């Protein structure tokens, strides 16, 4: 990701502050170049035109951050990543000698790692970053299981005309089911409940 701006500033410190504010990130990711100097009258009111260049490989910075986490936990892990949408959507796949530990009960530890990574990248990126993180293929397997569950339950609701409430799920699992059933003509889905008790209800269309 590379972005550039030009602006005037009276001092280098002022230029640094303007660049940090514009890109909403740290100076270590910004390069400042002097474009030209504008002289004032009798030396009063002179300014300098700067070019600020923000350049960063967000996916690689995220990998380095994950490497640090796993190193501190003394866990050996290999990390692969790919990007979409000009680097603002990043997919990480992790394989380690402690997959079960990193996934946690019902994927909670995995979700926490993803949240920590998203927060870190959000602080250094001037644009919103979408992060997808999977460990040992857990999410892919879970997605297939949820889609099978959604299809089976939706068929029963469509045939019987009786709504069905699924077990509580985290947001990303509910999105999978909502998406899978979004184009069905005989049923529709709603989320009910609060917090960790929020669940999907599959209802027949009248």
Secondary structure as GFF3:
##gff-version 3
##sequence-region A 1 206
A	DSSP	beta_strand	2	9	.	.	.	ID=ss1
A	DSSP	alpha_helix	12	23	.	.	.	ID=ss2
A	DSSP	three_ten_helix	27	29	.	.	.	ID=ss3
A	DSSP	beta_strand	30	38	.	.	.	ID=ss4
A	DSSP	beta_strand	47	55	.	.	.	ID=ss5
A	DSSP	alpha_helix	58	72	.	.	.	ID=ss6
A	DSSP	beta_strand	77	84	.	.	.	ID=ss7
A	DSSP	beta_strand	89	96	.	.	.	ID=ss8
A	DSSP	alpha_helix	99	103	.	.	.	ID=ss9
A	DSSP	three_ten_helix	105	107	.	.	.	ID=ss10
A	DSSP	alpha_helix	108	124	.	.	.	ID=ss11
A	DSSP	beta_strand	130	135	.	.	.	ID=ss12
A	DSSP	alpha_helix	138	160	.	.	.	ID=ss13
A	DSSP	beta_strand	164	165	.	.	.	ID=ss14
A	DSSP	alpha_helix	171	181	.	.	.	ID=ss15
A	DSSP	beta_strand	187	192	.	.	.	ID=ss16
A	DSSP	three_ten_helix	195	197	.	.	.	ID=ss17
A	DSSP	beta_strand	199	204	.	.	.	ID=ss18
###
